[in-house]
Amino acid sequence: MRPTPTIASVVLTAVVWVAVLRMLRRRRARPGADVSARTLRSDRLHNAGVICAAVGFTWFSVWLITDSGAANWLHAVSAPAALVFIALGGVVAGYAGWLGGP
């Protein structure tokens, strides 16, 4: 039996969030004893960028789920929200890389 596209989309979104949160947790445990303020700011911006991109992916999943016409207003809102969050995540992560490296 093949899973429905809605279930597959929800499972994929959950897997992405688990991966993002694990990555952020590993990044948080990595800094050394004397880290500069610039590096800390860069790490925080990277984390914010990753979370923004994950929120954008979640909105994209909502767009795929509501494509069948369940909620027209949600389908209309989710595509622009996905694009805005993914673009914002890219800009913030790019600025963090320019500011202090990966």
C-alpha positions in Angstrom: 0.0 0.0 0.0 1.4 3.4 -1.0 1.2 6.3 1.5 -0.8 9.3 0.5 1.1 12.4 -0.6 -0.1 14.3 2.5 1.4 11.7 4.9 4.6 11.6 2.9 4.8 15.4 3.0 4.2 15.5 6.8 6.8 12.8 7.4 9.4 14.5 5.2 8.8 17.8 7.0 9.3 16.1 10.4 12.5 14.5 9.2 13.8 17.9 8.0 13.0 19.5 11.4 14.7 16.6 13.3 17.8 17.0 11.1 17.8 20.8 11.6 17.5 20.6 15.3 20.2 18.0 15.6 22.5 20.1 13.5 21.9 23.2 15.6 22.5 21.2 18.8 25.8 19.9 17.5 26.9 23.4 16.4 26.0 24.8 19.9 28.3 22.2 21.6 31.3 23.0 19.4 32.6 26.5 20.5 35.8 26.8 22.4 36.7 28.6 25.6 37.5 32.1 24.4 35.3 32.8 21.4 35.1 36.3 20.0 31.9 38.3 20.1 31.9 38.4 16.3 32.1 34.6 16.0 29.2 34.2 18.5 27.1 36.7 16.5 27.9 34.7 13.3 26.9 31.5 15.0 23.6 33.0 16.1 22.9 34.4 12.6 23.7 31.0 11.1 21.2 29.4 13.5 18.6 32.0 12.6 19.2 31.4 8.9 18.8 27.7 9.2 15.6 28.0 11.2 14.2 30.5 8.7 14.9 28.1 5.8 13.3 25.2 7.7 10.2 27.4 8.4 10.1 28.1 4.6 10.3 24.4 3.9 7.4 23.8 6.3 5.4 26.5 4.5 6.2 24.8 1.1 4.9 21.5 2.6 1.7 23.3 3.6 1.4 24.6 0.1 1.8 21.0 -1.3 -0.8 19.6 1.2 -3.4 22.3 0.5 -3.1 22.0 -3.2 -6.1 19.7 -3.4 -8.3 22.7 -2.5 -8.9 22.1 1.2 -8.2 25.6 2.3 -7.9 28.1 -0.5 -6.7 31.0 1.7 -4.0 28.8 3.2 -2.8 27.7 -0.2 -2.6 31.3 -1.3 -0.7 32.4 1.7 1.8 29.5 1.9 3.6 29.9 -1.4 4.7 33.5 -0.8 5.5 32.7 2.9 7.7 29.8 1.8 9.6 32.0 -0.7 10.0 34.8 1.8 11.3 32.6 4.6 13.7 30.7 2.4 15.1 33.9 0.9 15.4 35.5 4.3 17.2 32.4 5.6 19.6 32.5 2.7 20.3 36.2 3.2 20.9 35.8 7.0 23.1 32.8 6.5 25.1 34.6 3.8 25.6 37.6 6.1 26.7 35.3 8.9 29.2 33.7 6.6 30.5 37.1 5.6 30.7 38.3 9.2 32.5 35.4 10.8 32.8 32.3 8.7 30.9 28.9 9.0 
